[in-house]
Amino acid sequence: MDTHTSQEERSGDWRDVATRYALLPLRIFLGVTFVYAGLDKLTDSAFLKSAGSGSIGDLMRSVRDSSAIPALVDLSLKNPVGFAYAIALGELAVGIGILLGLFGRIAALGGALISLSLWLTVSWASTPYYYGNDLAYLMAWLPLVLAGTPLLSLDGMLRARRRRAHGYL
């Protein structure tokens, strides 16, 4: 009896591992990017103002007429500073959630919604469309919305604990 593993079986194992961990680089990239974006906004005193160079107010006024949903921009202009804090804290929460793998699908959905809202407002008029990065971020979030964060995550640890408690392992 041959106890050696064939090359085909070993490469199949490698492919299985690669498949399981395929979304991890995307998760790390999006998590780090959104944590950075949130912290960058929270520490930028110019951004957190309703008017002035580099402010959220001026940014939203400049994209109002070219956005796909001007009413969404108008809503943000009712309280631009509050909107800026909401976006920054949302990005921070989404980034931390996806990095830790805590409520991964919900965090990914939050990231997708932030990206969708920014695409429909701030980067809608980008020509050609692929110059606006918010659409690409929206598409990058979708696999994590579908798959969640099952590996190297708090979600995975909690699921394993529940399974052990119910005698499934």
Disulfide bonds with the S-S distance in Angstrom:
none
